[in-house]
Amino acid sequence: MSQFIAMNRFQVVSGHEKEFEDIWRSRTSFLENVSGFKKFSLLKGPELENSTIYASHTLWESEIHFENWTKSESFRKAHEGAGARRHLYVDHPHFEGFQVVKGTSISSK
């Protein structure tokens, strides 16, 4: 069983970057106690003509763990009210999932 990376790509309307980032900084993700969850990152990408690209990045022990989370109460709680923030996006978030083929990490000393 290999690790799994789940990414959602967001195209945030120019001028709404701070609001988008503040939502992510202050929201409760409900991930801390989810079986198989390893890490979360919110990534900020390039600025385009009318938007800025962001990606949410989660690392899971396996794709099964990720799928189980998407069917859980924790998932529903974490995504409550998402529809009320449509004004932030150029389009719907775009999901991509990846099996980890090879990974390397550096341990802290």
The first five atom37 places (N, CA, C, CB, O) and aatype in JSON, in Angstrom:
{
  "aatype": [12, 15, 5, 13, 9, 0, 12, 2, 1, 13, 5, 19, 19, 15, 7, 8, 6, 11, 6, 13, 6, 3, 9, 17, 1, 15, 1, 16, 15, 13, 10, 6, 2, 19, 15, 7, 13, 11, 11, 13, 15, 10, 10, 11, 7, 14, 6, 10, 6, 2, 15, 16, 9, 18, 0, 15, 8, 16, 10, 17, 6, 15, 6, 9, 8, 13, 6, 2, 17, 16, 11, 15, 6, 15, 13, 1, 11, 0, 8, 6, 7, 0, 7, 0, 1, 1, 8, 10, 18, 19, 3, 8, 14, 8, 13, 6, 7, 13, 5, 19, 19, 11, 7, 16, 15, 9, 15, 15, 11],
  "atom_mask": [
    [1, 1, 1, 1, 1],
    [1, 1, 1, 1, 1],
    [1, 1, 1, 1, 1],
    [1, 1, 1, 1, 1],
    [1, 1, 1, 1, 1],
    [1, 1, 1, 1, 1],
    [1, 1, 1, 1, 1],
    [1, 1, 1, 1, 1],
    [1, 1, 1, 1, 1],
    [1, 1, 1, 1, 1],
    [1, 1, 1, 1, 1],
    [1, 1, 1, 1, 1],
    [1, 1, 1, 1, 1],
    [1, 1, 1, 1, 1],
    [1, 1, 1, 0, 1],
    [1, 1, 1, 1, 1],
    [1, 1, 1, 1, 1],
    [1, 1, 1, 1, 1],
    [1, 1, 1, 1, 1],
    [1, 1, 1, 1, 1],
    [1, 1, 1, 1, 1],
    [1, 1, 1, 1, 1],
    [1, 1, 1, 1, 1],
    [1, 1, 1, 1, 1],
    [1, 1, 1, 1, 1],
    [1, 1, 1, 1, 1],
    [1, 1, 1, 1, 1],
    [1, 1, 1, 1, 1],
    [1, 1, 1, 1, 1],
    [1, 1, 1, 1, 1],
    [1, 1, 1, 1, 1],
    [1, 1, 1, 1, 1],
    [1, 1, 1, 1, 1],
    [1, 1, 1, 1, 1],
    [1, 1, 1, 1, 1],
    [1, 1, 1, 0, 1],
    [1, 1, 1, 1, 1],
    [1, 1, 1, 1, 1],
    [1, 1, 1, 1, 1],
    [1, 1, 1, 1, 1],
    [1, 1, 1, 1, 1],
    [1, 1, 1, 1, 1],
    [1, 1, 1, 1, 1],
    [1, 1, 1, 1, 1],
    [1, 1, 1, 0, 1],
    [1, 1, 1, 1, 1],
    [1, 1, 1, 1, 1],
    [1, 1, 1, 1, 1],
    [1, 1, 1, 1, 1],
    [1, 1, 1, 1, 1],
    [1, 1, 1, 1, 1],
    [1, 1, 1, 1, 1],
    [1, 1, 1, 1, 1],
    [1, 1, 1, 1, 1],
    [1, 1, 1, 1, 1],
    [1, 1, 1, 1, 1],
    [1, 1, 1, 1, 1],
    [1, 1, 1, 1, 1],
    [1, 1, 1, 1, 1],
    [1, 1, 1, 1, 1],
    [1, 1, 1, 1, 1],
    [1, 1, 1, 1, 1],
    [1, 1, 1, 1, 1],
    [1, 1, 1, 1, 1],
    [1, 1, 1, 1, 1],
    [1, 1, 1, 1, 1],
    [1, 1, 1, 1, 1],
    [1, 1, 1, 1, 1],
    [1, 1, 1, 1, 1],
    [1, 1, 1, 1, 1],
    [1, 1, 1, 1, 1],
    [1, 1, 1, 1, 1],
    [1, 1, 1, 1, 1],
    [1, 1, 1, 1, 1],
    [1, 1, 1, 1, 1],
    [1, 1, 1, 1, 1],
    [1, 1, 1, 1, 1],
    [1, 1, 1, 1, 1],
    [1, 1, 1, 1, 1],
    [1, 1, 1, 1, 1],
    [1, 1, 1, 0, 1],
    [1, 1, 1, 1, 1],
    [1, 1, 1, 0, 1],
    [1, 1, 1, 1, 1],
    [1, 1, 1, 1, 1],
    [1, 1, 1, 1, 1],
    [1, 1, 1, 1, 1],
    [1, 1, 1, 1, 1],
    [1, 1, 1, 1, 1],
    [1, 1, 1, 1, 1],
    [1, 1, 1, 1, 1],
    [1, 1, 1, 1, 1],
    [1, 1, 1, 1, 1],
    [1, 1, 1, 1, 1],
    [1, 1, 1, 1, 1],
    [1, 1, 1, 1, 1],
    [1, 1, 1, 0, 1],
    [1, 1, 1, 1, 1],
    [1, 1, 1, 1, 1],
    [1, 1, 1, 1, 1],
    [1, 1, 1, 1, 1],
    [1, 1, 1, 1, 1],
    [1, 1, 1, 0, 1],
    [1, 1, 1, 1, 1],
    [1, 1, 1, 1, 1],
    [1, 1, 1, 1, 1],
    [1, 1, 1, 1, 1],
    [1, 1, 1, 1, 1],
    [1, 1, 1, 1, 1]
  ],
  "atom_positions": [
    [[0.85, -1.17, 0.0], [0.0, 0.0, 0.0], [0.91, 1.24, 0.0], [-0.97, -0.01, 1.24], [1.77, 1.38, 0.86]],
    [[0.71, 2.14, -0.95], [1.56, 3.33, -1.02], [0.82, 4.55, -0.49], [2.02, 3.57, -2.47], [-0.41, 4.59, -0.44]],
    [[1.61, 5.54, -0.11], [1.03, 6.79, 0.36], [0.27, 7.46, -0.77], [2.12, 7.72, 0.93], [0.47, 7.17, -1.95]],
    [[-0.62, 8.38, -0.38], [-1.48, 9.07, -1.34], [-1.46, 10.56, -1.06], [-2.93, 8.52, -1.28], [-1.53, 10.98, 0.09]],
    [[-1.36, 11.36, -2.12], [-1.43, 12.81, -2.01], [-2.72, 13.28, -2.66], [-0.18, 13.5, -2.66], [-2.99, 12.95, -3.82]],
    [[-3.5, 14.04, -1.93], [-4.74, 14.62, -2.45], [-4.54, 16.12, -2.55], [-5.98, 14.27, -1.53], [-4.16, 16.78, -1.59]],
    [[-4.81, 16.66, -3.75], [-4.63, 18.1, -3.97], [-5.88, 18.7, -4.59], [-3.42, 18.36, -4.88], [-6.47, 18.13, -5.51]],
    [[-6.28, 19.84, -4.08], [-7.34, 20.64, -4.69], [-6.71, 21.94, -5.16], [-8.52, 20.91, -3.69], [-6.03, 22.62, -4.39]],
    [[-6.95, 22.27, -6.41], [-6.4, 23.49, -7.0], [-7.52, 24.53, -7.05], [-5.81, 23.23, -8.44], [-8.61, 24.27, -7.55]],
    [[-7.22, 25.72, -6.51], [-8.18, 26.81, -6.44], [-7.68, 27.98, -7.27], [-8.43, 27.24, -4.97], [-6.5, 28.33, -7.22]],
    [[-8.56, 28.58, -8.03], [-8.26, 29.81, -8.76], [-9.01, 30.92, -8.04], [-8.66, 29.71, -10.3], [-10.22, 31.09, -8.23]],
    [[-8.29, 31.69, -7.2], [-8.89, 32.71, -6.35], [-8.9, 34.04, -7.08], [-8.13, 32.82, -5.0], [-7.88, 34.49, -7.6]],
    [[-10.08, 34.67, -7.12], [-10.26, 35.96, -7.79], [-9.28, 36.98, -7.21], [-11.72, 36.45, -7.64], [-9.17, 37.13, -5.99]],
    [[-8.58, 37.68, -8.09], [-7.64, 38.72, -7.65], [-8.32, 39.69, -6.69], [-7.08, 39.49, -8.87], [-9.45, 40.13, -6.9]],
    [[-7.6, 40.02, -5.62], [-8.14, 40.91, -4.59], [-8.77, 40.18, -3.42], [0.0, 0.0, 0.0], [-9.06, 40.79, -2.4]],
    [[-8.99, 38.86, -3.56], [-9.6, 38.08, -2.49], [-8.62, 37.1, -1.84], [-10.8, 37.31, -3.04], [-9.02, 36.21, -1.09]],
    [[-7.33, 37.25, -2.12], [-6.33, 36.32, -1.59], [-6.28, 36.34, -0.06], [-4.95, 36.67, -2.15], [-6.23, 35.28, 0.56]],
    [[-6.3, 37.51, 0.53], [-6.23, 37.6, 2.0], [-7.45, 36.92, 2.64], [-6.16, 39.08, 2.46], [-7.3, 36.17, 3.6]],
    [[-8.63, 37.17, 2.1], [-9.84, 36.53, 2.64], [-9.73, 35.01, 2.54], [-11.1, 37.02, 1.88], [-10.05, 34.3, 3.49]],
    [[-9.28, 34.51, 1.38], [-9.12, 33.07, 1.18], [-8.12, 32.5, 2.19], [-8.67, 32.77, -0.26], [-8.4, 31.48, 2.83]],
    [[-6.96, 33.13, 2.33], [-5.94, 32.64, 3.26], [-6.43, 32.7, 4.7], [-4.66, 33.46, 3.12], [-6.17, 31.78, 5.48]],
    [[-7.14, 33.77, 5.07], [-7.66, 33.89, 6.44], [-8.65, 32.77, 6.76], [-8.34, 35.26, 6.63], [-8.67, 32.25, 7.87]],
    [[-9.48, 32.4, 5.79], [-10.42, 31.29, 5.98], [-9.66, 30.02, 6.3], [-11.32, 31.09, 4.72], [-10.0, 29.3, 7.24]],
    [[-8.62, 29.73, 5.53], [-7.84, 28.51, 5.75], [-7.07, 28.56, 7.06], [-6.88, 28.29, 4.59], [-6.92, 27.53, 7.72]],
    [[-6.56, 29.73, 7.44], [-5.8, 29.84, 8.69], [-6.69, 29.64, 9.91], [-5.11, 31.2, 8.77], [-6.25, 29.1, 10.93]],
    [[-7.95, 30.08, 9.82], [-8.82, 30.06, 11.0], [-9.76, 28.86, 11.05], [-9.63, 31.32, 11.05], [-10.39, 28.63, 12.08]],
    [[-9.88, 28.11, 9.98], [-10.85, 27.02, 9.96], [-10.36, 25.8, 10.74], [-11.15, 26.62, 8.52], [-9.16, 25.57, 10.87]],
    [[-11.31, 25.05, 11.24], [-11.0, 23.78, 11.9], [-11.06, 22.71, 10.82], [-12.0, 23.48, 13.08], [-12.08, 22.55, 10.15]],
    [[-9.97, 21.97, 10.65], [-9.91, 20.99, 9.57], [-10.46, 19.62, 9.98], [-8.47, 20.84, 9.1], [-10.87, 18.83, 9.13]],
    [[-10.47, 19.34, 11.28], [-10.92, 18.04, 11.79], [-10.04, 16.89, 11.28], [-12.38, 17.8, 11.39], [-10.49, 15.74, 11.28]],
    [[-8.82, 17.16, 10.86], [-7.93, 16.13, 10.33], [-7.04, 15.48, 11.4], [-7.07, 16.71, 9.25], [-6.59, 14.35, 11.22]],
    [[-6.79, 16.17, 12.49], [-5.8, 15.73, 13.47], [-6.0, 14.29, 13.95], [-5.83, 16.64, 14.64], [-5.02, 13.57, 14.16]],
    [[-7.23, 13.88, 14.12], [-7.5, 12.54, 14.66], [-8.02, 11.56, 13.61], [-8.48, 12.63, 15.79], [-8.54, 10.5, 13.96]],
    [[-7.9, 11.91, 12.34], [-8.4, 11.03, 11.28], [-7.35, 9.96, 10.98], [-8.73, 11.84, 9.98], [-6.18, 10.26, 10.77]],
    [[-7.79, 8.73, 10.97], [-6.89, 7.6, 10.7], [-6.24, 7.74, 9.33], [-7.66, 6.27, 10.8], [-6.93, 7.94, 8.33]],
    [[-4.93, 7.64, 9.29], [-4.19, 7.66, 8.04], [-3.74, 9.04, 7.58], [0.0, 0.0, 0.0], [-2.96, 9.14, 6.63]],
    [[-4.21, 10.11, 8.24], [-3.79, 11.46, 7.87], [-2.37, 11.7, 8.34], [-4.74, 12.52, 8.45], [-2.03, 11.36, 9.47]],
    [[-1.53, 12.3, 7.47], [-0.14, 12.55, 7.82], [0.24, 14.03, 7.82], [0.75, 11.81, 6.88], [0.94, 14.49, 8.73]],
    [[-0.22, 14.79, 6.81], [0.25, 16.18, 6.7], [-0.69, 16.99, 5.82], [1.68, 16.23, 6.14], [-1.28, 16.48, 4.87]],
    [[-0.81, 18.29, 6.15], [-1.57, 19.25, 5.33], [-0.7, 20.46, 5.03], [-2.88, 19.68, 6.04], [0.06, 20.9, 5.89]],
    [[-0.82, 21.0, 3.82], [-0.18, 22.26, 3.45], [-1.13, 23.03, 2.52], [1.2, 22.02, 2.76], [-1.81, 22.43, 1.69]],
    [[-1.15, 24.35, 2.67], [-1.83, 25.21, 1.7], [-0.74, 25.92, 0.94], [-2.83, 26.23, 2.4], [0.1, 26.6, 1.54]],
    [[-0.75, 25.78, -0.38], [0.31, 26.31, -1.23], [-0.22, 27.49, -2.03], [0.86, 25.22, -2.16], [-1.33, 27.46, -2.55]],
    [[0.6, 28.54, -2.13], [0.24, 29.69, -2.95], [1.11, 29.67, -4.2], [0.41, 31.04, -2.16], [2.33, 29.57, -4.12]],
    [[0.45, 29.76, -5.34], [1.16, 29.69, -6.6], [1.21, 31.03, -7.31], [0.0, 0.0, 0.0], [1.18, 32.09, -6.68]],
    [[1.29, 30.97, -8.64], [1.47, 32.2, -9.41], [0.21, 33.05, -9.48], [1.93, 31.86, -10.8], [-0.91, 32.56, -9.37]],
    [[0.44, 34.34, -9.69], [-0.66, 35.27, -9.96], [-0.88, 35.27, -11.46], [-0.34, 36.72, -9.43], [0.06, 35.43, -12.24]],
    [[-2.12, 35.1, -11.87], [-2.5, 35.15, -13.27], [-3.13, 36.5, -13.55], [-3.46, 33.98, -13.63], [-3.09, 37.4, -12.71]],
    [[-3.72, 36.65, -14.72], [-4.31, 37.93, -15.11], [-5.42, 38.38, -14.16], [-4.85, 37.82, -16.53], [-5.49, 39.55, -13.8]],
    [[-6.3, 37.44, -13.76], [-7.45, 37.81, -12.93], [-7.59, 36.95, -11.67], [-8.72, 37.71, -13.74], [-8.62, 36.97, -11.01]],
    [[-6.53, 36.2, -11.34], [-6.63, 35.29, -10.2], [-5.25, 34.88, -9.71], [-7.45, 34.05, -10.58], [-4.23, 35.16, -10.34]],
    [[-5.25, 34.21, -8.55], [-4.04, 33.61, -7.99], [-4.34, 32.13, -7.76], [-3.61, 34.32, -6.64], [-5.42, 31.77, -7.3]],
    [[-3.37, 31.29, -8.08], [-3.52, 29.84, -7.92], [-3.11, 29.43, -6.51], [-2.68, 29.08, -8.98], [-2.07, 29.85, -6.0]],
    [[-3.93, 28.6, -5.88], [-3.62, 27.97, -4.6], [-3.86, 26.47, -4.74], [-4.47, 28.59, -3.43], [-4.63, 26.04, -5.59]],
    [[-3.21, 25.69, -3.89], [-3.49, 24.26, -3.84], [-3.47, 23.8, -2.39], [-2.45, 23.45, -4.69], [-2.56, 24.15, -1.63]],
    [[-4.48, 23.03, -2.0], [-4.43, 22.35, -0.71], [-3.8, 20.99, -0.98], [-5.88, 22.21, -0.04], [-4.11, 20.34, -1.98]],
    [[-2.93, 20.56, -0.09], [-2.12, 19.37, -0.3], [-2.19, 18.53, 0.99], [-0.63, 19.73, -0.67], [-1.73, 18.98, 2.04]],
    [[-2.75, 17.34, 0.9], [-2.76, 16.46, 2.07], [-2.04, 15.17, 1.74], [-4.21, 16.18, 2.54], [-2.17, 14.64, 0.63]],
    [[-1.29, 14.66, 2.7], [-0.57, 13.4, 2.57], [-1.25, 12.38, 3.48], [0.94, 13.55, 2.93], [-1.5, 12.63, 4.65]],
    [[-1.54, 11.21, 2.89], [-2.25, 10.12, 3.59], [-1.43, 8.84, 3.54], [-3.64, 9.89, 2.96], [-0.61, 8.64, 2.64]],
    [[-1.66, 7.97, 4.52], [-0.99, 6.67, 4.53], [-1.34, 5.86, 3.29], [-1.37, 5.88, 5.79], [-0.52, 5.09, 2.79]],
    [[-2.58, 6.03, 2.78], [-3.01, 5.3, 1.59], [-4.23, 6.0, 0.99], [-3.35, 3.8, 1.93], [-4.84, 6.86, 1.63]],
    [[-4.58, 5.63, -0.23], [-5.76, 6.17, -0.87], [-7.03, 5.74, -0.13], [-5.83, 5.73, -2.33], [-8.0, 6.49, -0.07]],
    [[-7.02, 4.56, 0.43], [-8.18, 4.06, 1.21], [-8.44, 4.98, 2.4], [-7.93, 2.6, 1.7], [-9.58, 5.31, 2.69]],
    [[-7.37, 5.39, 3.1], [-7.54, 6.3, 4.23], [-8.17, 7.61, 3.78], [-6.19, 6.58, 4.91], [-9.07, 8.13, 4.44]],
    [[-7.7, 8.15, 2.64], [-8.28, 9.38, 2.12], [-9.75, 9.19, 1.77], [-7.5, 9.85, 0.88], [-10.58, 10.01, 2.15]],
    [[-10.08, 8.11, 1.07], [-11.47, 7.84, 0.68], [-12.36, 7.7, 1.91], [-11.56, 6.58, -0.18], [-13.49, 8.2, 1.92]],
    [[-11.88, 7.01, 2.93], [-12.66, 6.87, 4.17], [-12.95, 8.23, 4.79], [-11.91, 5.97, 5.17], [-14.05, 8.46, 5.29]],
    [[-11.95, 9.13, 4.77], [-12.16, 10.47, 5.32], [-13.24, 11.21, 4.54], [-10.85, 11.27, 5.31], [-14.05, 11.91, 5.14]],
    [[-13.27, 11.08, 3.21], [-14.25, 11.81, 2.4], [-15.68, 11.35, 2.68], [-13.94, 11.65, 0.92], [-16.64, 12.03, 2.31]],
    [[-15.83, 10.19, 3.32], [-17.15, 9.66, 3.65], [-17.5, 9.88, 5.13], [-17.21, 8.17, 3.31], [-18.52, 9.38, 5.61]],
    [[-16.66, 10.61, 5.83], [-16.81, 10.73, 7.28], [-17.52, 12.01, 7.71], [-15.46, 10.68, 7.93], [-17.68, 12.95, 6.92]],
    [[-17.94, 12.03, 8.95], [-18.53, 13.21, 9.57], [-17.48, 14.34, 9.65], [-19.08, 12.87, 10.98], [-17.83, 15.51, 9.5]],
    [[-16.22, 13.99, 9.89], [-15.15, 14.98, 9.94], [-15.05, 15.74, 8.62], [-13.8, 14.31, 10.27], [-14.85, 16.96, 8.61]],
    [[-15.18, 15.04, 7.51], [-15.14, 15.66, 6.19], [-16.3, 16.64, 6.03], [-15.17, 14.59, 5.08], [-16.11, 17.77, 5.58]],
    [[-17.51, 16.2, 6.4], [-18.69, 17.06, 6.28], [-18.52, 18.33, 7.12], [-19.96, 16.3, 6.71], [-18.84, 19.43, 6.67]],
    [[-18.02, 18.18, 8.36], [-17.83, 19.33, 9.23], [-16.8, 20.3, 8.65], [-17.39, 18.87, 10.62], [-16.99, 21.51, 8.7]],
    [[-15.72, 19.77, 8.1], [-14.64, 20.61, 7.56], [-15.09, 21.42, 6.35], [-13.45, 19.74, 7.19], [-14.51, 22.46, 6.06]],
    [[-16.11, 20.93, 5.65], [-16.55, 21.6, 4.42], [-17.87, 22.35, 4.56], [-16.68, 20.59, 3.33], [-18.44, 22.81, 3.57]],
    [[-18.37, 22.48, 5.78], [-19.6, 23.24, 6.02], [-19.42, 24.68, 5.56], [-20.0, 23.19, 7.51], [-18.38, 25.3, 5.82]],
    [[-20.41, 25.21, 4.9], [-20.39, 26.61, 4.49], [-19.55, 26.92, 3.27], [0.0, 0.0, 0.0], [-19.42, 28.09, 2.89]],
    [[-18.97, 25.91, 2.64], [-18.12, 26.15, 1.48], [-18.88, 26.83, 0.34], [-17.52, 24.84, 0.98], [-18.3, 27.64, -0.38]],
    [[-20.13, 26.52, 0.17], [-20.93, 27.11, -0.9], [-21.12, 28.61, -0.75], [0.0, 0.0, 0.0], [-21.36, 29.31, -1.74]],
    [[-21.02, 29.11, 0.47], [-21.21, 30.54, 0.72], [-19.99, 31.36, 0.3], [-21.51, 30.78, 2.19], [-20.03, 32.59, 0.35]],
    [[-18.92, 30.69, -0.1], [-17.69, 31.4, -0.47], [-17.4, 31.34, -1.97], [-16.51, 30.81, 0.29], [-16.26, 31.52, -2.39]],
    [[-18.41, 31.08, -2.77], [-18.22, 30.96, -4.22], [-17.65, 32.23, -4.85], [-19.54, 30.63, -4.89], [-16.96, 32.16, -5.87]],
    [[-17.92, 33.38, -4.25], [-17.42, 34.65, -4.8], [-15.89, 34.72, -4.82], [-17.97, 35.81, -3.99], [-15.33, 35.58, -5.5]],
    [[-15.23, 33.84, -4.08], [-13.77, 33.85, -4.03], [-13.12, 33.18, -5.24], [-13.31, 33.16, -2.78], [-11.94, 33.41, -5.51]],
    [[-13.9, 32.36, -5.97], [-13.31, 31.48, -6.98], [-13.71, 31.85, -8.4], [-13.7, 30.06, -6.71], [-14.84, 32.27, -8.65]],
    [[-12.76, 31.69, -9.33], [-13.05, 31.84, -10.75], [-13.89, 30.65, -11.22], [-11.74, 31.95, -11.58], [-14.78, 30.81, -12.05]],
    [[-13.59, 29.47, -10.68], [-14.28, 28.23, -11.05], [-14.26, 27.29, -9.85], [-13.62, 27.56, -12.31], [-13.67, 27.61, -8.81]],
    [[-14.89, 26.13, -9.98], [-14.87, 25.13, -8.91], [-13.44, 24.66, -8.67], [-15.79, 23.93, -9.26], [-12.63, 24.66, -9.6]],
    [[-13.11, 24.25, -7.44], [-11.8, 23.66, -7.19], [-11.61, 22.42, -8.07], [-11.63, 23.3, -5.69], [-12.57, 21.72, -8.39]],
    [[-10.37, 22.17, -8.44], [-10.03, 21.04, -9.28], [-9.25, 20.02, -8.44], [-9.21, 21.48, -10.54], [-8.17, 20.34, -7.95]],
    [[-9.79, 18.81, -8.28], [-9.15, 17.77, -7.48], [-8.21, 16.92, -8.32], [-10.21, 16.89, -6.81], [-8.52, 16.59, -9.47]],
    [[-7.07, 16.57, -7.73], [-6.15, 15.6, -8.32], [-5.61, 14.72, -7.2], [-4.98, 16.32, -9.09], [-5.24, 15.22, -6.14]],
    [[-5.57, 13.41, -7.44], [-5.03, 12.47, -6.47], [-3.83, 11.75, -7.06], [0.0, 0.0, 0.0], [-3.82, 11.42, -8.25]],
    [[-2.82, 11.5, -6.22], [-1.58, 10.89, -6.69], [-1.12, 9.77, -5.76], [-0.49, 11.95, -6.81], [-1.12, 9.93, -4.54]],
    [[-0.73, 8.64, -6.34], [-0.04, 7.59, -5.6], [1.43, 8.0, -5.49], [-0.21, 6.18, -6.3], [2.02, 8.4, -6.49]],
    [[2.01, 7.89, -4.31], [3.43, 8.2, -4.14], [4.24, 7.01, -4.65], [3.77, 8.52, -2.65], [4.14, 5.91, -4.11]],
    [[5.03, 7.26, -5.67], [5.88, 6.21, -6.25], [7.22, 6.18, -5.52], [6.09, 6.45, -7.78], [7.74, 5.11, -5.22]],
    [[7.76, 7.35, -5.23], [9.01, 7.47, -4.5], [8.96, 8.75, -3.7], [10.23, 7.43, -5.44], [8.51, 9.77, -4.21]],
    [[9.41, 8.7, -2.49], [9.46, 9.9, -1.65], [10.73, 9.93, -0.84], [0.0, 0.0, 0.0], [11.28, 8.88, -0.49]],
    [[11.2, 11.11, -0.54], [12.39, 11.31, 0.26], [12.09, 12.4, 1.27], [13.63, 11.67, -0.62], [11.45, 13.39, 0.94]],
    [[12.55, 12.22, 2.49], [12.39, 13.28, 3.48], [13.71, 13.43, 4.23], [11.21, 12.97, 4.46], [14.51, 12.5, 4.3]],
    [[13.9, 14.61, 4.78], [15.09, 14.91, 5.55], [14.67, 14.98, 7.01], [15.76, 16.25, 5.09], [13.74, 15.71, 7.36]],
    [[15.34, 14.22, 7.85], [14.99, 14.23, 9.27], [15.68, 15.4, 9.95], [15.38, 12.9, 9.96], [16.79, 15.79, 9.58]],
    [[15.02, 15.95, 10.96], [15.59, 17.06, 11.74], [16.63, 16.51, 12.7], [14.47, 17.82, 12.52], [16.48, 15.41, 13.23]],
    [[17.67, 17.28, 12.91], [18.74, 16.83, 13.85], [18.71, 17.64, 15.09], [20.12, 16.93, 13.21], [19.52, 17.41, 15.99]]
  ]
}
